[in-house]
Amino acid sequence: MISATAAADPIRLDYLDTTMGEARAVNEESDVVRLRPRPGSGSPPAIYDGLLDGVEHFEPVADGSAVVSAAVVHFSISFPTNYLRSGDPRLQFEVAKVLTPILHPNVSGGIVCLGPHFMPGTGLRALVEHLYGIVSGHVFATHHAFDVAAQQYFLSNLDAVKALRAKPLWRRQLARQIRTHGPA
């Protein structure tokens, strides 16, 4: 069933249809991330629930510090009705949510700040890559943090941030052809 909003906007419908294919490709090409359409989010879906498995991140502790954890991180990515045409800089705060508590300068209360380079219409694969970078600590804001306490923690513990490990997001392609050289 196609939602009335999607039916009224054929460009959005095509985008969401393409996104379904991207979600399948992400699932096929990664051992780290899993995406599934959120039930009731339309057909094609406008919201995906996902998880990152084997990605070390900082889990907050009550005393304001953090511990390194490789527990599964649950997240969601949604494509609001204005996703392709918005000029509102606040759109970046509506797209990705981290549902597992993590300590990160770009995440506050589960809301993810995708940063000043985020653009409406960014594809699902690029969003997954960016979210992976955030959760793994490879990407973080040091100047304009969304969570100032997390920023201070990261800056005070840069060695620990650099020591975070994560499985590669994408499987490496194996060589499809093996060349052998016979006698000349």
C-alpha positions, 0 to 999 in steps of 0.5 A: 500500500502506497501512503497518500503522501508518497502517492502525491509526490512521485519523486519521493516515491521513486526515491523511497523505492530506490532506497529499498534497493539500497537497503537490500544492497547494504544488507548483502554487502555488510556483516556489521549493519542490518537494516529492515523497514519499520512496520507501518512506515509505508510502502515503500518504507520511509523509516528503517530500523538498523543495528551495528554489530561489532563496532566499539563505541563509548557507553556512558556511565553514571559518573559522567565517564564512559566504558568501551563497549562492542554491544549491538547499537540500534538506530533508525534512519527516516526520510521525512516528507520534506527530505528531498526538498527541505532548506531547513538546516534542522532537517539533519536532526530528524534523519538519524537516531541512535536508540542505544545510549552512546557517548559521542559529541554528535549524539544527544538524547539519541538524536544525531547531528549529521553535521554541516555537510549533510544535504537533503536527499543524501542516500541511505548508503551514505547515511549508514556510512556516516552513522558507522563513522560516528558510532565508531568514533572515527567522525566527531565534531570538536568545534560545534559539538551537539553534546558538549560533555561528550566533546570534552570527554573525547578531547580529554581521551583522544588516545582512547578514541583512537583505540576504538576498533570496529569491524570493517563496514563493507566486505572486501571483494575477493578477486574474481579472476586469478591470473597464472603465468605459464612458461613463456 
